[in-house]
Amino acid sequence: MSRPRSLAKAEQRSTAPIFAALGDETRLALLSRLGAGEPLSIVRLSGGTPLTRQAITKHLRVLAKAGLVKDARRGRERLWELAPEPLEKARRYLDQISQQWDEALARLKTLVER
């Protein structure tokens, strides 16, 4: 019986900040809004929410630190946009974990059926 492949520690370390940033409902909502179209200012991101611009800024900083959003100054305002590459990296990591579970379940099935 083959041993399960373990995920590289470096890969775990590099994806952990992404998952930590995604673990907040407000940040997920911000990513959803940014992923729906054009870059948005903090004023537009805070519109229609009970959150202050300062709170939105704090959440955007966490997302930026994880590489999930980026900003650019245009005139007097700062516009934020989704950076999809880290989400793709997180998806690939979850796919690896899913494959490990599939392999483990297949081994269990083989063992039970013997």
Residue pairs with C-beta under 8 A, 6 or more apart in sequence:
1 107
1 110
4 100
4 103
4 104
5 100
5 103
7 93
7 96
7 97
7 100
11 93
14 89
15 89
15 90
15 93
17 65
17 66
17 67
18 66
18 67
18 68
18 86
18 87
18 89
18 90
19 90
20 66
21 27
21 62
21 63
21 65
21 66
21 68
22 28
22 31
22 66
22 68
22 90
24 59
24 62
26 51
26 55
26 59
27 59
27 62
27 63
29 49
30 45
30 56
30 59
30 60
30 63
30 69
31 63
31 68
31 69
31 82
31 87
33 40
33 45
34 40
34 45
34 69
34 80
34 81
34 82
35 82
35 84
38 81
39 72
39 79
39 80
39 81
40 79
40 80
40 81
41 77
41 78
41 79
41 80
42 53
42 56
42 57
42 60
42 77
42 78
42 80
43 53
43 77
45 56
45 60
45 80
46 52
46 53
46 55
46 56
49 56
60 69
60 71
60 80
63 69
64 70
64 71
66 86
67 83
67 85
67 86
68 82
68 83
68 86
68 87
69 80
69 81
69 82
69 83
70 80
70 81
70 83
71 78
71 79
71 80
71 81
72 78
72 79
72 81
73 79
